[in-house]
Amino acid sequence: MNYLKINVLLLMFTSIFLLSCRESPVAFNRIEYVIPGHINIKIDDLSSRFAEIKTDPESSIYIVIVLYSYSSGAETISFSGGDDMTTVTAGGRLKALVKVMDGKKILRAEFAEGRGNSREDMLSSLLQEIKLRLVQ
């Protein structure tokens, strides 16, 4: 009987400990976007994609997404003598710095990258990575 009582208590304390260690999801007030002029993406493109991230007006924490690199992809054409020509297309990349802010204070910063063959694919990939890293 004592053995069963010890196992139940051990299981209960372990469960409480594991549940208390898990980070609670952070609620964000808003999402701000910073897009340099050399990147051909509009704020509306980002805000429509990121609209599915739920916000909490009561929270003082907000997200700033700073795009810093955009490549639409590369096409490599190779000639290997005679009439042989090979074309290889590489997908594009969209890189961003994602800051979790509380007023002027940075609480957390993450680099995220979206990849794809089109701008829509890159934006979707970027959204998935940001959700994986920050929102969960």
LOBA-494727 format. One line per 2 residues: their letters; for each residue x negated, y, z negated of C-alpha. Coordinates in pm, 1 decimal, decimal comma. Layout:
residues N
a) X:Y:Z  ...
***
This chain:
residues 136
mn) 0,0:0,0:0,0  -284,3:240,6:-81,9
yl) -439,7:165,3:255,9  -119,3:269,6:436,0
ki) -88,0:585,6:226,2  -448,6:686,4:304,9
nv) -399,1:627,9:678,8  -80,4:835,5:686,6
ll) -248,1:1121,3:497,6  -554,8:1104,5:721,1
lm) -338,9:1111,0:1033,3  -138,4:1405,1:899,7
ft) -446,3:1613,8:810,1  -612,3:1534,5:1142,4
si) -300,3:1642,4:1332,1  -275,2:1968,6:1139,7
fl) -643,8:2039,6:1195,7  -627,3:1974,0:1570,3
ls) -316,5:2186,3:1613,1  -471,0:2475,5:1422,3
cr) -786,5:2469,6:1637,2  -602,4:2518,2:1963,6
es) -607,4:2875,6:2090,6  -266,3:3027,7:2117,0
pv) -185,1:3172,0:2458,3  -238,5:3545,1:2483,6
af) 46,2:3761,4:2606,6  -47,9:4050,3:2833,7
nr) 127,7:4384,5:2856,7  37,1:4452,2:3222,0
ie) -209,8:4373,6:3497,6  -415,7:4653,1:3655,0
yv) -605,2:4619,3:3983,2  -925,3:4788,8:4097,9
ip) -999,4:4743,3:4468,0  -1297,4:4919,4:4631,4
gh) -1242,6:5081,8:4970,0  -1457,0:4830,0:5158,8
in) -1225,8:4540,7:5065,2  -931,5:4513,3:5302,2
ik) -671,0:4401,1:5048,2  -385,0:4614,7:4924,7
id) -265,6:4636,8:4564,7  79,1:4518,8:4680,2
dl) -77,3:4193,6:4808,4  -223,6:4127,0:4464,1
ss) 72,1:4242,4:4256,6  317,0:4027,0:4453,6
rf) 97,2:3718,9:4399,1  39,6:3790,0:4030,3
ae) 406,4:3867,1:3957,9  452,8:3509,5:3833,8
ik) 224,8:3575,2:3534,4  458,5:3661,1:3250,0
td) 396,2:3982,6:3058,8  498,9:4094,6:2711,6
pe) 578,0:4466,8:2669,1  508,4:4440,3:2294,0
ss) 144,5:4336,8:2344,0  -140,2:4589,2:2340,9
iy) -357,9:4355,8:2549,9  -375,4:4396,6:2927,6
iv) -572,8:4251,4:3219,3  -788,6:4443,9:3467,1
iv) -875,3:4257,8:3788,4  -1171,2:4416,2:3969,6
ly) -1232,8:4281,5:4319,5  -1599,7:4317,9:4408,3
sy) -1660,8:4089,5:4706,2  -1455,9:3984,5:5007,6
ss) -1569,5:3774,0:5300,0  -1318,9:3660,2:5559,9
ga) -1545,0:3369,5:5653,5  -1819,3:3295,7:5900,8
et) -1825,1:3126,9:6236,3  -2152,1:2963,5:6338,4
is) -2207,9:2879,0:6703,7  -2499,0:2645,2:6780,5
fs) -2652,7:2564,9:7117,4  -2853,1:2243,7:7129,1
gg) -3000,5:2240,7:7477,7  -2804,6:2189,2:7799,2
dd) -2432,4:2245,6:7777,7  -2383,5:2131,2:7415,8
mt) -2221,7:2395,9:7198,8  -2100,4:2342,5:6841,7
tv) -1878,3:2580,7:6646,9  -1849,4:2556,2:6267,6
ta) -1609,9:2776,1:6072,4  -1664,6:2839,7:5702,0
gg) -1383,4:2960,0:5477,2  -1371,0:3303,7:5322,5
rl) -1428,9:3407,8:4963,5  -1272,2:3662,9:4735,3
ka) -1457,4:3738,3:4411,7  -1323,6:3923,8:4109,7
lv) -1419,5:4026,8:3759,7  -1124,7:3974,4:3525,5
kv) -1131,9:4173,0:3201,5  -898,2:4121,9:2908,5
md) -870,4:4461,4:2741,1  -727,6:4604,1:2421,5
gk) -733,4:4977,7:2480,5  -1092,5:5060,3:2582,3
ki) -1233,4:4746,5:2419,3  -1318,3:4442,5:2633,7
lr) -1201,1:4130,1:2452,8  -1307,2:3886,1:2722,3
ae) -1451,1:3893,8:3074,6  -1450,2:3616,5:3333,1
fa) -1567,5:3589,8:3692,2  -1320,7:3423,9:3928,0
eg) -1344,9:3324,4:4292,1  -1080,6:3239,8:4547,6
rg) -1163,7:3042,7:4861,5  -966,5:2970,1:5173,1
ns) -934,5:3000,0:5547,8  -692,7:3293,6:5530,0
re) -637,6:3591,5:5303,2  -325,0:3426,8:5160,4
dm) -519,8:3108,8:5078,5  -792,0:3312,3:4907,0
ls) -537,9:3508,6:4700,9  -358,1:3189,0:4597,2
sl) -686,6:3024,0:4503,1  -792,2:3332,2:4304,1
lq) -459,4:3334,3:4118,9  -494,8:2966,2:4029,8
ei) -846,3:3016,9:3894,3  -744,5:3321,1:3688,4
kl) -447,7:3132,6:3544,3  -671,2:2836,5:3463,7
rl) -931,7:3051,6:3287,3  -714,2:3306,5:3106,8
vq) -345,1:3238,8:3099,8  -332,6:2856,2:3069,8
***
